[in-house]
Amino acid sequence: SFDLAKIYHKSTSKTPLIFVLSPGVDPTEQVQMLADSMSRHVFQVALGQGQAPVAVKAIKDAQKDGYWVLLANCHLMLSWMPDLESLVEASCEKGEMHKNYRLWLSSSPDPKFPLSLLQRGIKMTTEPPRGLRPNMKKMYNLITEEKFAECRQTSKYKKLLFTLCWFHSVLLERRKFKSLGYNIPYEFNDSDYLICHDLIIVFLDENPNKTPFEAMRYLIGEANYGGRVTDSWDRRLLNVYMNQFFCENAISEEKFFLSELSDYFIPPDGDLGYYKEFIEHLPHNDHPAAFGQHPNADISSQIEQTNELLETIVSLQPGAITVDGSSPEEVVANQIDSMIGSIPELFDISSIQQSMRARPGPEALKTVLYQEVTRYNVLLSHIRKSLGNLRNAVTGFAAITPNLEEIMTALLEYKVPRSWSMAYPSTKPLGSWINDLQLRIRQIRLWIDYGIPNVFWLSGFTYPSGFLTAVLQTMSRAKGVAIDTLNWEFHVVEKSGDEITEGPKDGGVFVSGLYLEGARWDFSENQLAESLPMELMSQMPILHFKPVEGKKKINRNMYECPLYMYPVRTGTRERPSFVISVDLKSGNQTDDHWTKRGVALLLSSSE
């Protein structure tokens, strides 16, 4: 990390000091510590709506009285930045400023940030440390000797401080596992850690006889760190870590292990230097087990990082590149000729509705079928139209519009054009996507021609949650009960799809097409088990989705496994990926074990 004091001494009252923010980095505490060491006062303004007058007054007063002003998050008030630029320029021209005055700014990178401020100021940026050991080292460097000696419950404080540093570092580094780490990557920063550090001191000093772990876990896990967590499944993970680390054993056991690895444990009591020395001897490379992850998680994240790098490299290639002497237009024209025959024909909706009216069966499922047919018709029609228009454009019979150019670029990179994702989300490459589309249409045609399938391929629905709701509606009408009183039970079917000759007799549906990520299904024991080496995703057996009356039963031997439409677990704002939570037997491990593994069910893969 850079030496902020040296940078300060290179500046003058006319030189703004600008922090270019990186994810998870908050320079506020560093500035405050430097100010304290130099006996300077810092006036902090978190920029946002209505803060412009406060910031202007603070700057003018500081220029007279010689203290510092820190304007945090300038990227949130870019519309006001030209006014700040004019104020700084005018002040520097007059030159009537106290020599101790300094203006500190922090902002995420943005092209609208005033250029003259960047030219006049000193720019600083720092990447967050990578790895558990560097992160823990950084956390301990934020604690002064005075702060370290502040708590009266010395022994408990030292153990819980180490626990908090470990907890913070694990949350930060877990992001490297991508979707197996979090559904949404969160930018926990030093302020979160320092606030929780002060909370621990308050809790210990005010409760000398019994440590209030429940209140501590709530304020740290739910209110402070949890305040940044917007996904309910990520919140579950955070609470699992809180319950594991912040417990009575952490302060009572002589050597409390923080993971299944023997390298990570709470050391005996010592001074601040002792803990820093202990951290120096921690492993340099983080094993996935330190996070409660399977070794496959490292492979999965490295594959994702490699794909991102390759995509970036491909995006930088020249637009007029030729392939085997052919121009991009000729390549795309050949692609279209080979693809157009692979696109299924549209459905005849009127004839389908006419034939389905006379056929017995639940009306709710018929409605789902009509909706699926309509959505697929819109998609197929759009694909055929866009390919036809692009064919005319690349052969010179029509102009290339921005939309057609986007489709052309995607086809050249063997990706699915963004406009083709209107019916359902997917991360498959173009060839696999076309094959998947054909399978989806095939399921619909079989349903139309031969009646309700014995086993539904859930992955083939554009809105699987709508299909499951229709199954609940069918059961509620059959039993004459309100749909709100029904819940799901899930049973593994020990048969293949070919062996099932009829649907379930006791209601519900048989469902196939599910994948397990982060674990595998042990068919012999009928329970979750650890993934095999190098097996990043495994097939799930057929499940019986059975609607039942009454409240959902809570079974300690079950893992509540989220089911997502595709590998991007967050989905988009318009189309969330989450479908339903499925109860699976947790086997020899606890449900917390599988939560830390990031185990989830998926309806499709990226292959």
N, C-alpha and C positions, 0 to 999 in steps of 0.2 A: 504494500500500500504506500501511497505517496506521503511525504512529510508536509502536512498542512502549514506548519510553522514556517518552513523555508519558503513555501509559496507565498505566504502572507508577507514576509519581509521583502519579497521582490515587488510587491504591489505598492501603490500610493493611493491617496484619497480620490484620485481621478481614474482609478483602475477598478472596474467592476470585477469581482471574482465569480466565475460562472461554473456551476456544476452541471455537466451533461449527465443526466440520470441514466443508470442501467437498471434492469429489473431487479427488485429486491434490495436496492441500495438507497439509504436515506442519510444524507450528510449532516443532518441537523445536529445530531449529538456530537459529531466531530468538531463542528463550528463552536458549539457551546463549550466543549472541553477546552478548546484553544482559547476562547474568550476568558474562561475562568482562570486559566494558567497565566494570562496576561492582565488580569484584573480589568477586563473590558465588559461593558454591558451590551447585550444583543437584544434587539427588538425584532421579534419574529412575526411575520405576516403570512398566513397561509392564503394564497390568492384564490379568489373565487368571486362569485356575484356579490357586489356591494363593497368589496375590499379596496377598490381603487383610491377613494379619499383617505382611507386609513394609511395606505402605503405612501401616498404623496406627502401627507403630514409627517409620517415617521422619517422619511428621507430628508425633508427640509429641517426638521428638528435635529436629526443626527448630524447633519452637515454643520450646524452651529455648535452643538454640544460635544461632538467628538465620540459618539458611540457607533455601534455597528447596526446595520439593518439587514435582515435575511428575508428575502422574498421567495417563498417556497412555491414550487409548482407553477412556474410562469406559463407553461403550456396550457393551463386552464383559463388563462385570460389573454390569449393572443391578440384579441381586438384592442386591448389596452396597451399592448407593448409599444406601438408607435408613440403614445403619450409618454411612456417611461423613457423611450429613446430621446425624445425632445428634452425631457427634464434633465437627463444625464448630460446631454450635449450642452445645454444652457449653463448648467452648473460648472462644467469643466471650462467653458469659455470665460465665465466670470472669475473662476479660481478662488472664490471666497469660501473655502471649506476648512474645517478643522483637520489638522494633519492625522489625527487618529481615526477619522471617519472612514468606514469601509462599507461598500454595498455588495452583499452576497446574493447571488441569484441561483436558483436551481430550476432545471427544466428538462423534460424529455426532448429528444431530438425532434425538431420540426422545421420545415423549410420556411415557415412564416416568421421565425424568430428574427428580430432586427439584425441586419448584417453589421451595422456600425457598432452595436454593443459587442458583438463577437470580435470585431477587429480591435476595439479599444480594450476589451477585457482579457483576463487570463482564464483560459478554458481548462477545466479539469474533469476527468472521468475515471471511474474505477469499476472494474468488473467484480462481481461478488466472488469470493473464494470458492473453489471447486473441491469438494470432498468433505468428509466428516471432520477429519483432523484440522484442516485449515479453518473451517467454520467455527469449530469449538475454540480454537486459538484466538480467533477474532472476537468471539463473545467474551472471553476472559480478559482480553485487552481493553474492553469497554468498561471494566470494573476497576475503579481506583482502590488504593489501599484503604482510604478512609471509608469508602462504601462497603468494602469487604469486611471491615471491623464494626459496621454500624449495628448489626443485629445482635440482640442479647442472647438468643438461642443459638449459640455458635455452631455446635455440632450439627444440629438439624439444618441450619442455614447452609452450611458448606455442602452437605449432601444434596439438598434440594437445588442449590445453585448449579451443581454439576448435572443434576437431572434436567434442569431447565435448559442448559446449554446443549445437552444431548438431544432433547426434544426439539428444540429450535433447528438444530443442524439436520436432524432426520427429516423434518418437514421440508426444509429447503432442498436437500439433496434427493429426496424422493421424486422430484420433478423429472429427473433424468430418465425415469422408467416410462415416461409418456403416459399412455392410457392405463397402463398397469399401476402407475403411481397415483395419478389423480384424474378425475374426469375433466377438471379445469385446473390449469397451473396457476397457483396463487403466489403473489409477491409479498411474502412475509418479510418484514424488515427489522432493523435494529430497534426501532421504537416499540414494536410488539414485545421484543425480548426485554427491554429495559423497564417497560411498564409492569410486566409480569414479575420481574426481579424485585421491584419495589413492593408489589403486592405480597410476595412471599415474606418479605421482612415485616410488613404490617401484620399479616396473619400470625406469624410466629411470635412476635412481641406481644400481641394482644391475647394470645391463647397459649400461655406457657405450659399448661398442664396437658392439654390434648390438642394435637394438630388437626385443624378443621379441613381435612382433605376433600370432603364433598364440596364445601364452599370454594376451596382453592381450585378444584377441577372445573367447577362451573365458571368462575370468573376468568380463568386462564383459557380453558378449552372452548367454552361456549361464547363468552362475552368478548374476549380480546382476540385470540387467534381465530375463534369461530366466527367472529364478526366479519371476517373477510371471506369466509367459506359460504358459497351460495348454492352448492350442490348437496343434497341431503345424503348421498352416498359418501361423498368426501367428508362430510361432518361425522358420519358413522366411523370412518377410519380414524379421524382425529380423536374422537372419544375413546376408541380402542387404545390408542397410544397413551392418552391421558390416564386411563385406568391402569395401564401396565406400569407406567413410570411414577406417577404420583400416588403412592400408596404407603401404608404403614411399614411394609417390608423395606422400602427404600431408605428409611431412616433408622430402622432397627437392626437389619442384617449387617454383618461385618463386611460382606463382599456381595453386594446386590448386583446381579447381572442385568444389563440393559438390553441384551439380545441373546440369541442362542449361541453366539460365538463367545469364547472365553476371554477374548481380548478386551471386551467392552464391559466394564463394571465401575461402580462408584468406588473411588480409592479411599483409603483412610484419611482422617482429618489432617490438614496441614495448612501452611500459609499460602498466599496467592502464588508465589513463585513455585511452590511444590506442585500445584495443580497444572500450571503452565508446562512444567517439566514432564509431568505425567502425560499430558496431551501430546507432547513432542514424540513420545515413544509409541503412540497408537499406530496401527497399520497405515501405510501410505495409500494403499489401494483399498477401496471400499468393497467388501464382499456383499452381494445382494442379501445374504442372511442377516446382515446388520440391520436391515430395514424390515425383516420378516418376509423377504422376497425369495422366490426360487431362482437358481442360477440361470434359468432360461430367460428371466426378465432382462438380464444384461444383454443377451443376444437380441431380444426383441427390440430394445431401445436402440441398439447399435444399427440394426437394420433400418429402423425409421430414420435415424440421423443420416445414414448413408444415402437413403432415398431422397431426403431433403437436399443433401449436397448435390446429388446427381441432377435433380430437378433444377437447381440453381444454375449448374453448369450448362444444362441444355437450354435454359432460358436465355443464356448469354450468346448462343451461337448466332451467326449471321442469318438474316431472314431469307437471303437468296441462295442458300446452300443447295447444291444439286446432289442427287442420289443416283449413282451409276450412270451419270451423264444425263439424267432426266431432270427437268425443272420441277419445282414444287407443284406447279399446276398439273403437270403430267402425272406426277405421283398421286396426287389427290384424285384426279380423274380415274385412274386405275383402281384406286381404293373404292371409290363410289360404285364403279361397275361391279366389283366383287362383293360389295356389301349389300347392294340393293336387293339381291336375290335372297339374302339372309334375313331380311326384315319381314316378320310375319304379316299376313293379310289382316285387314281390319275386320272386326266383328259386325255382323248384321244385327243391330240391337233390336229392331222391330220384330224380326223372326224369333229371336231369343226370348223376348218378353211373351210372345204369343205361345211358344211351346212350353215355357215355364209356368204359365197360368194354369194349364191343364194338368200339370204334374204335381203330385202331392209332395209336401215338405214344408218345413218352417218358413213362414213369410219373412222373418228377420234375415235368414240366410239367403233367400232369394234377393232381398234388397241389397245385401252385400255383394252378391254376384252382379247385379245390374250396375252398382257403383264401380266395381272393379273393371267391368267391361267398358264402361264409359271413360274411365281414366286411361285405360290402355289404348282405347281408340284415339283419344286426344294425343297421346304420346306417339303412337305409330303414325298418325297423320302428320304430326309435326316433323318426325324424323324423315318421312318420305318427301315432304315438301322442302325441307331444308337441304336434303341431299340433291333433289332436283334443281333447286335454285343455285346451289353451289356448282353443280355440273354445268349449268348454263354459264355461270360466271367464269369458271376456269377455262372454258372453251371459247370465251369471247363473245357469247350471245347476250350477256347481261353484265351490269356493273357489280363490282364486289362491294357490298355494304360492310360496315363495321361488324355486324352480327355474323355475316358469312365469313369474314376474315377470321373471327374468333373460332368458328367451327373448323375452318381450314387449318388453322394452327393446331387445334386439338387433334385433328385427324393425322396430321404429320407427326405428332408426338405420340400417336397411338393412345390418346386419352379420350375420355367421354366428354363431348362438348357440354358446357355448363347448362345450356338451354334444354338438353335432353334429360336433365335430372328433375324435371318438373313433377313426375309421377312418384318417384321414390328416390331416396339418397343411396349412393353407392361410392365405394372407393376402388372398384375394380378397374383394370385396364380395359381398353376398348374391346379386344377380342373376347375376353372373359365376360364382359358386360353383355355383348350380343348373344353369347351362348346362354347366359342367365335369363335374358329377355325371352328367348325362345322357350326355355323351360317354364317360365311364368305363364306365357300364353298357352302352352301345352296343358298345364293344369286347369286353366279356365275352360279350354275346349273339352277336356275330358269330363269336367263337371257338367257342362252343357249337354254333351252327347250321352253320357252314361249315368247321370245322377250324382247325388252327394257322394264325395269320395269317402272311402273307409278311413283313410289317413290323410289329413290335410298337411300340405307342405306350407308351413306358416311363412317361410321366407318369400313365397310367391305373391303375397298380398301387398298392395301398395300401402294400405293402412291396416296392419295386423291388429292394432288395438280396436278398430271398428269391427273386425271379424269376431274378436273375443267378446265384445259387448253384445253382438248379435247372439252368440251362444248363451250368454247370461239371459238375454231377453227370451230366448226359446224355452229355457228351463223355468223362468219366472211365470211365463204364460201356461206352461204345462202343469205347474204345481199351484198356480193361482196365488203366488206370493209376490211381494214387492221386490223389484230387482236390487234395491239397496240392502235387502236382508241376505243376499247371496254372497258367498265368498268362494275362493278357489281352493281346491285340493289338487295336489300333483302326485301322480303315481307313475313310476317307471314301468314300461311295458317290455317284458322280456321276450319279444318277438320282433322279427324283421317286418318291413312293410309288406312283403310278398306273402307272409304267413297270416296276415290279418285279413280276414274275408268279410268282415262286417264292422260297423261302428260300435262304440260302447253301448251296452244295453242299459246301463244305469245312468245315462245322461252324459253330456259333455262331448268332447271330441278327442281323437287321437291326433297328435301333432308331431311332425318330423321336421328336419332341416335345421336343428339347433347345433351350435358349436360351443365348446367350453374353452375359455381363455384363462390361463393361469392355473389350471388344474386339469385332470382327466377323470373320466368315469370308470370306476372299477366294476366291470360287468359281473365278475364272480362274487364280489361282496355287496354289489348293488349300493355303492356309496362313492363319495368323492375321494380321490387319491392324488398323490403328487404327480406332476407331469413327468413324462419320460424325458431323458436328456435330448435336447434339440427339438422336442415336440412343442411347438409354440401354440398350437390349437388342436383340439381333438373333437371327434364326433360325439354327440350326445345321443343316447338311445331315444326311441319314440316315447313320448310322454302322454299320459292321459290327463287332460285338463278337465277336471270335474267340478261343476258348480255345486255347492252345498249350502244349506241354510245355517244361520247362526254366525257368531263372531269367529274370527280367525283364531285358531288355536296356536299358542306359542309353545314350541317344543325345543328344549335345549339341545337336542341332538340334530337339529336342522340348521342349515345355513340359508339365510334369506338372500338368494342370488338374483341380482338385477339382470333383466333381459333387455338387450339393445338391438336396434335394427341393423347397425353396421359398426365397424370398428371405431368410428368417431363417436365416443360415448356421449358427448355433450349435444351432438346434433347441431342445429342452428336455432336461431330465435324463432323462426317461423315453423320449424319442424324438429321438435326434440327427438332424440334417438331412443329414449327410454320407452319400453312397452309395458312391462309388468315385472313384478318380483316373483320368483319361483322358489319354493322351498325344496331344498335338496338335502339328503342325509350327509352330515358332516363327517361321518366315519370316525377314525381314530383321533382326529384333531378337533379342536374347538372351532366355533364359528368365527372367533377373533382371528384365528390362524388364517382362515381363508379370506377374511376381510383384508388383512395385511398383504396377502398374496395378490389382491386385486382381482379375485376370481369373478367372472361374469359370463353370461350366456350371450351369444351373438346369433343373429339370423343370417348374416352373410360375412364372408371374409374379404380380404383385399386381393385375393388371387383369382 
